[in-house]
Amino acid sequence: MAELRTLGKVIEVDVLVVGHGCAGLAAAITAKETDPSLKVLAVDKGSVGYSGKANKGGGHCAFIPEGGEETYVEYHTRKLGDYLNDQELLRKYANSTRDVLADVERWGAKVFGKEAPFNAHPMIPWKVTTVDLDFMLAHAKTAQSLGVTFMDKVAVVDLLTDGGRIVGAIGFSLLDGKTLLFKAKAVVLANGCQNWRIMRMWASGRGDGIAAAYRAGAKMRSAEFGSFVGMVNLENGHVSYGAEDALVNAKGQSLSETARPFAQANRNLGVLGGVDLGGNHALFMYQDVIQGNGPIYEDKRQNHFVDSPIARNLAPEKGTADPIWYRPFAETFWRTLYAKKQKGYQSDDPLKETVPGLIGEFSPLWVSHEMACSLPGLFAAGDIAGNGNSSFGAVPSPPGRNRGTGMMAAWFMARIAGPSAARFAAESAEPVVDTAQAEALKAEIYAPLKRNEGMTTQEMVWRIQNVMQPLKYTAWKSEERLKEALGIVLDLKTKLPTLVAADAHYLSAANECRSMLLASEMFFRACLERKESRGWFLREDYKERDDRNFLKWIFLEKKGDDMAVSFEDVPMASYRYQPEAGRPDQEPRADSPAGRWAGRRIHGEPGVSGGCR
């Protein structure tokens, strides 16, 4: 131990939770409740009660009402997940949501609107309640009362292994840059997905845990679905809620009159996310720009979302919510956001240029039904494994493209991961850390601090965003363009050894650049392997869903210096819901979104990087 301590401060615990946002707090609480004798520590780059992104959004909690569970599973499998779902795990999720809400309240958070929850969809038994945006402070207080300890301002960079078993992690303090080594019998990764920092509200999804798990040897699954697209106003840089119903091109033609009826009419097709704003609007915008009809505008005179009852109660930018929905912290958050939007407008012109913005939601870390990763001693919960658990299928996940499913899925996974990690820790021997491995990892982590010149982290982030944001790479795909994008990413990887960092904060940024690039590479490699269109995944050169060849999950795994690709058949024989028989596998259906754009090959690109002008 003395030799290891020469590398930095050594902290010994039973269960280490990386991330103390929505999922991390729930995992820490349930681990401690499972075995109070265990030492449970949660660490995060942020501050306890304020970390992650769950408290920087709507606070929406989706749940399935009693008696609607199986209808939900069938609808989601057939119409949203496009049969790439793990139906057994999806059923487990659907059957647990009301118990999850009971625990959320038991841990100190108040749930609003339970008396009359919003009916989120006319066909799916799926309802929405809310929590106020201070709920994590209550959960943190509960965790501390149980004996969970916390460390803030800590960047965890890599995992420590012993013969394939995870035995801890290595990182550093953001305050003084000193090395921290964590010895742990079990590790729970709950530090979020990758969002590439393009859209403000999702910018905290940096993907560090995904990258650390991959480098340690953990499997990834369904990386090709991490390309959720929203809309952003170019004047103020914020999300344009309701813009999908008020889109016009430079010729004054309404895109919404085409896109919204098309989305409504085709919500049963099992493509483009079904009921939620999805790739259909972004692709209609992109097509119009390519055809010379850009820029695309939101006509604010036609966008009435902010004044609607659903906005007033679930995203109260204006007005005051009804009494059963009134949340003081949410009201302050959304009104402040609204004021920033108004201040950011540069003119009184009601036509505001709007572009698709990549949110991402890249979340491929594979987990079992017990939320165990492929490496013994490693578990995961929340956004980091939204697609990796495959319950939601061929859609960006979280939140499975049903509003409010992000937090619910995070709590659902955490309530399994915490107890699983606790049981593993209770049954495991003391971890043995390889000092040589820790020393090598430390040298790699701190290398940017030792360089006097090279590429800045700001430039690297900008370059990565410029390959991830364009829709021609991430939303409307072809082999030619995917290979072009992958080539750019691989070239940027050669620049990683030139990154420079002036202090601990920039050192963390350098690690985030590594994570962003690795996630980009995973995304494009997986996209190249899926030679079909399924769910939100659309390819120009393979416009039809191909159940014959691609009713499979795609896995990625580190093999030496290579990223190995493998396939696993979805076990349809053991599942209740089967694809329809007699589907054509060659030509696109005229009524499918892929078929909707058949024969309209896209050439060129928008006038600005990734935008629509």
N, C-alpha and C positions, 0 to 999 in steps of 0.2 A: 504493500500500500504506500510506503514511503516514496517509492519511485514514481508511482502514479501522481502523488500529491505535488511532485515537482513541476508537473505540467499545468496545474491550476487548482482551484478549490474543488474538492470532491464532496458531493452531497449524496448520502445513501438513503434510499427510500424503498418501500415495497412496490408501490404503484406510482409511476410518473405519468401525469396527464399533460400533454403538450397542447396548450391553448386553453384559456378559461373564458371562452365565449359561451354561447347558448349550449352547445353540445358538451364542451369541456366541463362546465359546471355540473351538468346533469350526470356526466360520467363519474366525476369525482364524488358527488353526493351518493350515487348508487353503489359505488365501490366501497365507500366507507360504511354505508348501511348494511352491505352484504357481510363485511367483516370489520367491525369497529377496531380490532386490534392492529390493523394494518396502518402503516405510515403512508398517507396519500398526499402527494405534492402536485400542484398545478402551476405551470409556468407559462408566461406569455410575454410577447413584446409590448403589449399594452398594459392597462391597469385593470385590476380585478373589478368586475362590475361594469366595465366600459369596453371590453375587448370584442373583437369580431365584428360582424355586420348586422346581427339580428336586432340590435337596438338602434340601427341607423336606417330603418325602413318602415314598413307598414305595421309591424307587430301583429300580423294576421296569422291566425291559427286555424287551419283546415281540420275538420274531423268528419267521420262517417257516422251518421245516426244509426241507432240500433235497428237492425233488420235490413239495412241497406248494404251491408258489407260485401255480400257476394255479387250484387249488381254492380258495385263499384269495381270489384276485381275483374269482372267480365268486360265491362265497358272500357276500363283502362287498358286491358290486354288487347282487346280487339280494335279499339278506335284511337288510342294514343300511343301505347307502347309497341304496337305493330308486331306483337307476338315475340318480341325479344325480351319480354319480362321474365323474371323469376317469379312465377305465379304463386309458389308456396310462400315466398317471403312477402310478396304483395298482399296476400291474404292475411298473413300474420300482422302486417302493418294495419290493414283495414279493421281487423278485429281488436286492435289495441288503442285506437285513438282516443276513445273516451276515458280509458284508464290513464293514458298519458296526461290528459288535461287535469284529471284528479290529482296526479302527482305534482304537476306544475303549481296547482293551488296549494297543495300540502307543503310545498317548499317555500311558500310565502307570496307568490304572485297572484294577482287578482285577474280573473278572466271576465271580460266584458261581453255583453250581448248574448249570454247563454240562454236567457229567457226567450229571445226571438232571433236566433242566428240567421245570417243572410243565407238564402238559398242560392248557392253559387252557380248552379247550372240547372236548366229545366229538365235534363235527362239523367244526370248523374246524381246519386244520393250523396252529395258533398256539400257541407255547410261550413261557414266561416264565422269564428268569433275573433276576439282580439285580446292582447295584453298591452298594458302601458309600457312605454319604452324604458322604464326604470326597473323592469322585472328582474334583470340580472343582479341588481343590487340586493334584492330580497333573496335570490338564490345563493349569492355569495355569502350572505349572512348565515343562511342555513348551513352551507358547507362548512363555514368556520365554526359554527356551534357544534358540528359533528366531529371536529378535529382535523379537517382538511387544512393544509397550509398552502400558502401562495407565494410566488416570486414574480414580481413585475419587471418589465424592461429587460427581458432575457430573450436573446435570439438563439433558438436551438437549430443547429445547422445539420448535424449528421447523427446517425444512430450507431451505437457500439454493438458489436456482435461477438459471440463466442461459439464457434462451430455451427453457425447458422441460426443460433438463438439470439434474440435481442436482449441485451443486458444493460442498456442505458443509452445515454445520449451525450453529445458534446456541443457546447455553444459558448456564448460569451455575454457579458453584461453590456447593455447599450449605454450605461452610464459611465463606466470607466474602461471598458474594453477587456477586462480580465477574463481569463478562461474559466469556464464552469464545466465540470464533469459530473454527470449524474449516473450513479449505479442504481439499477432498478430491476426487480424481479419481473415486472411487467410494465409495458409502455402503452399508453393510449394516445394515438394521434387524433387531435380534434382541432387542428389549426387551419382548417378551411381549404377551399378550392382555389383554382387559378382563374383570375378574371382579367389579367393583363393590364390592369390599371387604366383602362380606356374610359369607362363610365364611372362617374364620381361616387355614386352610392355603393358601388361594389368594389371600390378600389382596395379594400383591405384584404381581398382574397389574393394572396401572394403565392400560394402553392408550395411553400417551403416544406411542409410535411410530405407532400406527394414526392418531391424530389429526393428528400432524405430517405424515404422508404424505398424508392426505386434504386438508389445507389447502394442500399444495404442488401438488395436482392429481392424485394417484394414484388409480387405480380400486380399488373395493371389490367383492367378490363374496360371495354367500351369507351376508349379514349376518343373515338371519332365523333362522339355526340356532344362535345363540349363547345358548342358554338351558338349559344342563345343570343339573339339579336334584339335590341330595343331601339328606341328612337331618341335622338338628342337634338336640341335646338342649337343652331350654330351661333346665335347671338349671345346666349347666356351660358351655354355649355351644360345645361341641365336636361334631364329626361322630360320629354313632352308627353305627359299623361293625356290620353284621349286624342292625340294627334292622328291615330289610325282612322278616325272617323271624319277627319277634316283635311285630307291630303289633296293638293292640286299641283299640277305641273306648270311649267312656264307658259304654256299655251292656255292656261285656265281650265284645263280638263281635270275632272275629279278622278283621282285614283281610288278614293274610298268607295265610290259608286260601283267600282269593279271589284276591288279587293275584299271589302266587307261582305257583300252578298256572296262572293265566291267562297269566302271562309265559312259563312253561315251554312251555305248549301252543301258544303263538303265536309262539315264537321264530323260526319260519320265515316269518312274514308280511312281514318287511322293515319293521318299524315299532318305534318306541320303543326303538331301540338294541339290540334283539336280546338278547344274553346279559348285558349289564351292567345294574346298577341304573339305572333310567331313569324317565321320566315316568309310567309306569303306576302305580307305587306312590304317587307324589306326587298323581296325579289321583284315585286311590281315596281317599286321605286327604282331599283337598279335597271330593270328592263327599259323603263321610260327614259332614263338618262342615256343609256347606250343608244337608244333610237333618236337621240337629239332633242328630247322634250324637257330636259332639265333646265334649271334646278327644280327641286321638289320643295313645296312649301306646306306648312300648316296654316290654314286659314283660321285665325283665332275667332273669327265671327261664327264659325261653324263648330267650334269645339266647346261643348257645353258640359264637359265632364266635371270641371272644378265646382260647378254649381249643382251637381246631381246629388241625390240622397246617398248613393253609395260612396261618393267622394267625401261628402260632408262627414260621414260616419267612419269610414275606413282610412281615408287619406285627407284629413281636414285642413286643406290649404286655405279655405275660406269658410266663413260661417262657423257655427258651433254645432257639435254633434248632438244627436238626441240624447236624453239623460242616460239611457242604459248603455250608450256607446261612448260617453264622454270620458276622455283620458287626458289628464292635465299635461303630462310630459309629451304625449303624442301631439296634442294641440300646439304646444310650443314649438316642437320640432317642425311640423308641417307648415305652420305659419311663417317661421323663420325661413324655411326653404322657399316658400312662395314669395316672400319679400326679396330674397336673393335673385329669384328669377325675374321679378319685375324690375329690379335695379339693373339687371344685366342687359335688358333690352336696349338697343341702340337707336331705335326709332319708334314712331307711333304707327308705322305701317302694319296693318293686321296680318300681312303675309310674312311669315317667319320661316326662313330656310331651315329645313329639317333633313337630317341624314340618318341612316341606320348606324347604330353604335354597337359594337361587339361587347356584350356583357360577358359571355363565355360560359361560366359555370362548369368549367373543366374539372371533373371529379372522379378519376378512374381507379383509385386504390381499391383493389379487390378485397372483399371480406366475405366470410362465411355467414351462415345464419346466426352464428354466435358472435359476429363482428370481429372474428379473429382473422388477421392477415395471413399470408402464406408463410411467414416466418414465425416460429414459436416465440411467444412472449410479446408479440406485437398485435395490438387491437386498434380499431379506428371507429370514429363516430362523427356524424354530421356531414357537412358539405364535402369534406375530403374524399368520401366514398359514395357520393350520391349516385354516380353512374356505376362505380365499381361493385355496388351490391346488386345491380341489375333489376331491382324490383319494378322500377318505372319504365324500363325498356328503352325504345329507340327515340328518346327525347332528351334534351339537355336537363340535367338533374343535379342539384336541386333547382327548382322544386317540382320536378316532374310535370311542369307546365300546368299545374293546378294552383291557383293563388292560395297562399297560406300553407302549402305543403312543405316549404323549406324548413320552417321551425318545427313543425310537427314531425317531419322525418328525422330531423336532428335529435329531438328528444327521444323518439322511438329507438333510434340506433344507440343513443347514449345509455338508455335504460337497460340495454342488452350488453353493451361493451363494458360498462363499469363493473357489473357483477362477474362477467366473464374474466376480466383482468384480475379482479380480486381473488377469484377461485384459483386462477393460474398461479398468482403470487403466493397464495397460502400453501400450495402444493409444491413449490419450487425451492431448489437449493439456492444458496447465496450465489449471486452472479459473479463471474470472473471476468475482469476487463483486461484485454490485451493492451499493455502499455505501448507497445510498438505501433499498434493500429491507432491508438489515441494520439500518439505523437505525430504520425503521418497526417492524420486528419487535421490536427491543429496547424501544421505547417501549411496545408492547402488553404485552410480557412483564412489565415492571417497574411497570405501572400500579397493581396492588394495593398496592404499597409506598407509594405516594404518597397513598393515601386514609386519612383519619383515622376514618371511620365507614362502616358498611355491613354487608353480610352476611358472617358468618364462614365459613371453609371447612368447619368442622364442621357447621354448619347446612345448608350446601349439599349435603354428602355425605349427610346424613341424609335430606334431601328427595328426592334422586335414588334412594337405596335404597328409599324408601317407594313409589316408582312401579315399580321394577324387581323387587322381591321378591314382590309379590302374584301368585299363580298365575293369577288371572283375567286378568292382562295378559300374562304371559310364557310360560305353559305351555298353558293352555286358552283359546284366543283366539277373538275374534269382532270383526267390523268395528267395532261400537259401542264395545267396550271398548278396542280398539287406538287408535281415534281419541281416546277419552278420555285414554288414557295419553300419546299424542303431544301432546295439548293441554297436559297438565301439564308435559311436557318443554320445549315451546316457551315456555311461560310462565316456566319457570326460566331459560331462555336469556336472557330480558330482565333477569334479576338478575345475570348475570355481570359487567356493568360496575360493580356495587356491591361485589364481593368485596374484602376487606381482608386484608393480610398484614403481620405485624409484623417478620418477618425472612426470611432465605433459605429456611428450611425451610417456612414458611407460604407463601412465594412458590411453591415447588414444589407445595404442596398446592393452591394456586389453579389452577395449570396442570393438575393432575390432575382438578380439578373440570370444567375445560373438556373434558378428554378423556372423562370419564365421561358428561357431557351429550351430547357429540357421538356417542359410541357408542350411547347410548340412543336418540337420534333416528334413527340409521342402522337400529337394530334394528326400531323400530316402523314406519318407512317401508317397509322391505323386507317386514316381516310383512304389511302392508296389501296389498302387491302380489301375494303368493302366495295365491291364492284356491283352495286345496285343502288336503288333509291328506296329508303325505308324510314318511316316516321319523319323526323326533322332532317334526316340525312338525304340530300339531293345531289345527284350527279347528272351532269349534262350528257355524259357518254354512256350512262347506264340508267335509263329513265324509269325502269320498272322494278318493283320488288321481286326478288328472286328467291323464293322459298326453297327451290331445289338445291341451290348452291350456297346460300348465305343465311339460312336460318341457324346462325352460329354466333357465338360470342368471340370477339377478337381479343387475344391476350398479348401483352408486351412484357418483356422481362430482360433484365440486364444479364448478358452472357459475355464476360470479359469486357472488351471495349465496345461490343456490339449490342444493338437493341434487337432481341430475338422476337419474332412474331409467331404465334400459334393460334389454333382455332379449336373451339369446343362446341359440339352440337348442343343446341338448346334441347333439353330432355323432354321433348314434346310428348313422348309416350307416357310419361308420368304426370302430365298436366291435364287439367280439365278442359281447357279451351284450345281448340285446334284451328289452324288456318283453314279458310274455305278451300274446298277441293276444286280442281280444274282451272286454277289461275293460269293465264298465259304468262310465260316467263321472258318473252322477247319484246313485244310491242307495248308501249305505255298505254294505259287506259285513258280514254279521252277525258274522263271525269276526275282524274287524279291530278294533283298539282304538278307532278313531273310531266304528265301528259299535257297539261295546260300550256307548258312552254315547249313542247316537242316541236322540233323543226325551226325553233328560233334561236339558233346558235349565237352565243354572246361573243362579240369581239370588242376589243378596246377596253377602256377602263374609265372611271370617273375622273373629273378634272383635278380633284384633290385626293390625297392619299386616303383611300377607303371611303370617302364620302360620296355624296351624290350632288353634283352641281350642274 
